[in-house]
Amino acid sequence: MKTFYHSTRSADEAVTSKQAILTGIAPDGGLYVSDQLGQEKLALSDVVTSGYHAIARNVLSVLLSDYTADEISSCVAGAYAENFDTPLVTPLSPVGSDWLLELWHGPTCAFKDVALQMLPRLMSTARTGTASQGGVMIVTATSGDTGKAALDGFADVAGTGVTVFYPAGKVSDIQRLQMVTQRGGNVAVAGIRGTFDDAQTQVKRIFADRALAERLAQEGVVLSSANSINVGRLVPQVTYYFDAYAQLVQAGTIACGDAVDFCVPTGNFGDVLAGYFAKQLGLPVGQLIVASNTNKVLTDFIQTGTYDRRREFVKTISPSMDILVSSNLERLLYYLSDGDCERVASWMASLSSEGIYTLPAEMMDRMRETFSCGFATDEETRATIRSTWDEQGVLIDPHTAVGKCVLDRMAFEGRQRVCLSTANPYKFSADVLAALGHDVSGLDGFACMDKLEQVTGVVAPTQLSALRSAAVLHDTVCDQAEMSGFVEDACARVFA
Ligand SMILES: *Cc1c(COP(=O)(O)O)cnc(C)c1O
C-alpha cells in the first residue's frame, strides 16, 4: 500500500510521501497530511523487544510506505550510525522519579539531528529514478542552531546540496564555529550583513525568484527548504516515542500496555505532534504535555481555545522555543476537525490576516483529552536548572529545563513520565553556568564551557570541544543583495 498525502487546506491533490518530502510545503500553503494515519498500527509486543533501528524501520514503513523496505533500511542505517555518540541513539536516563529522553547525542548536540540526519537521505532516495543530472539545493537562513543541523545532515548526501546564511556577528562564537568549520563537498555557508529576519526575508525572495528557478531548472536543480513542516522531518521523530517506551519496558519499569506521559519543550509544535502520531500508531500515551517559555501562545490556546499571536515577542534563554506561530499545529487542527480542510483553511487565513482564531469548544475538549500545557519564565527555568543539578546531580539545558519545570508542577497521575531533553547543556554553557550561580561576565563560549566542566565535572561533548582546533573552511561574509548570487554559484559548483 502506498501512503498518500494532501494539503491540510484542500484534499483535491494527492501526492506520495516521496513527493511530499521533495516538495516540503503544499502549493496552497498548507501542510501535507495523510488520511491513512492510524489505520495501520505498530505491533507493540514487537516494538518493546526491538532496538532503535528496527523501530525506526517499522515507523517509516507505516508512514512512508511508498519507500521500499530496502530504501528504508539503508536510510535508517545511514542516519543513525557513528554520527551519534551512543548506539542507543536516544537513551533514557532517570531524573528523580521521572525520566529524561536524551535527544541530543547527534553531531550537533540538539534534537533536530534526529530528523535532519534522516531527511536528506529520504530526499536523495526520493530523487533516484528521476533526473540523473542536477539535484536539490537546500537554502536556509538560521539564527544559529538549525543551520548547523541542516549542514551536518546534508553534507555529502548524493543529489543534494545545502546553503546556509547566518547573521554575521549575531550568533554565538560556538554556533558560528559549528557552521564555518563544516566539511563536505556540497555545502556552502555565508554570514550576511544584517539580522536573522533580513536573512529570512532574502531567502524567501530567493525561493520566489522565477527567473532564478528557470535558470536552475535548466541544470536540473531545484531549491528546497529543510523546514520543520516537511513530512520527512516529522516522521523520524515518531520513532523515539516508541523507543522510549521500549526502553521503559526493557528496564522492567512498566509492563507492555501501560500508559506513559510525555512532556515536550515546544516551539513549532513538530516534536510534540510526533508524539500524537505515535499515539495514533498505537503507542499507549497518557498525556502529551506542551511546555512553553514566556512566549506562551500555546499555553493560552490550550487553556482558552483562542490562538492569539498578537503579543510581544520575547527573547528568552530557550531561543529555539521563541516562536509565536507554531506551524505544525495546523496538522493537529486537521485531524481534530476530522479532516475539515475548509475550516482549517479559514482558521489559517484568519491567523494570517487578524493574528487570531478560536476553535469550537468540542474540538478543544478533544484536544484536552490528550494535550495538557504549562509554561516557565526565564527565572523559573534558571531555578530548575539549578535545583536539578543541586538535588539530582543532573545537568540540563534551558529548553529541557522549561519542560522539567512544567512537568514538576503537574499533579502525578500514577503513570511513568518522560521529559524530552532537547539539547546538550553545553550548547548553552553561558546560560547554564549563570543559572548555577556563577559569574559569566567577560567569558567567551569556550571559557564558559571550561568553567562549566570544572564546576560540574560533567564532560563537554567532543562535537563542541573539538571546535577549538577545527579549521575554518567558510569565511564569506556578504551583503543581502549578494545572497541570491551566492546560492546560484553554490548550485553551479555542487551540481557541476
Ligand atoms: C527546535 C527545538 C525545540 C522545539 O521543537 P519544535 O519541534 O519546534 O516544537 C526545543 N528545544 C530545542 C533545543 C530545539 O532546538
The ligand as a Tripos MOL2 file, in Angstrom:
@<TRIPOS>MOLECULE
LIG
   15    15     1     0     0
SMALL
NO_CHARGES

@<TRIPOS>ATOM
      1 C1         13.6230   23.1900   17.8380 C.3       1 LIG1
      2 C2         13.8190   22.9970   19.3050 C.ar      1 LIG1
      3 C3         12.7250   22.8680   20.2020 C.ar      1 LIG1
      4 C4         11.2820   22.9930   19.7480 C.3       1 LIG1
      5 O1         10.8460   21.9190   18.9580 O.3       1 LIG1
      6 P1          9.5780   22.0840   17.9970 P.3       1 LIG1
      7 O2          9.5050   20.8380   17.1930 O.co2     1 LIG1
      8 O3          9.8580   23.3070   17.1600 O.co2     1 LIG1
      9 O4          8.3820   22.2790   18.8780 O.co2     1 LIG1
     10 C5         13.0030   22.6490   21.5450 C.ar      1 LIG1
     11 N1         14.2680   22.5760   22.0020 N.ar      1 LIG1
     12 C6         15.3390   22.7020   21.1860 C.ar      1 LIG1
     13 C7         16.7180   22.6220   21.7510 C.3       1 LIG1
     14 C8         15.1610   22.9000   19.8110 C.ar      1 LIG1
     15 O5         16.2330   23.0300   19.0160 O.3       1 LIG1
@<TRIPOS>BOND
     1     1     2 1
     2     2     3 ar
     3     2    14 ar
     4     3     4 1
     5     3    10 ar
     6     4     5 1
     7     5     6 1
     8     6     7 2
     9     6     8 1
    10     6     9 1
    11    10    11 ar
    12    11    12 ar
    13    12    13 1
    14    12    14 ar
    15    14    15 1
@<TRIPOS>SUBSTRUCTURE
     1 LIG1         1 GROUP 0 **** ****
